[in-house]
Amino acid sequence: MVKIALQLKAVLENITNLRPEGEDFRWYLKLKCLSCGEVSEKWQYVTLQESTPLKGGRGHANLVSKCKLCGRENNLDILQDSIQPYCAENTEEFRTAVVFECRGVEPVDFSPRVGFVAEGANSGMKFDEVELTEGEWMDYDENAQEPVGITELEHRFVKA
């Protein structure tokens, strides 16, 4: 079992506390089988809300995946207490967003999509629909009367 952290880095303009919203938030990942090295072609998502029993009654995991090449059953869990917001003071620095507990598999790519929320850095105004599919997001903070945005979004995986 290996713990792997997904770290984010972005330029935040007048925005802070970028984070996933709710237990149904979907982390879209491409996974590599550690048995044969096969990387999934399709995006797979993992969410706190879903839990699948493991073979042989060994517990549950948020994602159970069978490798198409070697047939090995692998699994991945989200460590709920590891989920952290990306804040204005972290702008342009890599910070851990979430840690995954991986068995037989490791994430190799991440696709940010919908389900993020953030707050205006100067007003506290909540932005409920931060969509990062294109790697950036722009809006206007009516309370602070200023533009807000997230640009230059990058990610990496590191052993935790």
Buried (B, 14 or more C-beta within 10 A) or exposed (E): EEBBBBBBBBBBBBBBBBBBBEEEBBBBBBBBBBBEEBEBEEBBBBBBEBEEEEEEEEEEBBBBBEBEEEEBBBBBBBBEEBBBBBBBEBBEEBBBBBBBBBBBBBBEBBBBBEBBBBBBBBBEBEBEEBEBEEBBBEBBBEEBEBEBBBEEBEBEBEEB
